[in-house]
Amino acid sequence: MTIFPADGRSARVPSAEPPPPSGLEKAMRSLSVVTMLMTLPQVYAVWVGPGASGVSVMSWASYLASACLWFVYGLQKKDKTIYLACIGWIVLDAAIVAGAVVRG
């Protein structure tokens, strides 16, 4: 889009499209999914296994609180990489905390 300022010269408006994700961003997105998948056995062990003894509610509640804060931060920054990953972490952490409390 071309606009014409008061002095009559043509000026270009910068594109609103974000730049493509870097290699590091792609790696971080993949790593986030992989680490969530690595947490699924803990959720399974807490809910389906013989019990939740040995699971630290304090640790997992801290992870849950951290994920909630990162979620809010991601929303404020409008960064999908942060807040979408946090949704998964909130669900997983909450499942472990709930399982440890209920079955502990």
Secondary structure, 3 states (H helix, E strand, C coil): CEECCCCCCCEECCCCCCCCCCHHHHHHHHHHHHHHHHHHHHHHHHHCCCCCCCCCHHHHHHHHHHHHHHHHHHHHHCCHHHHHHHHHHHHHHHHHHHHHHHHC
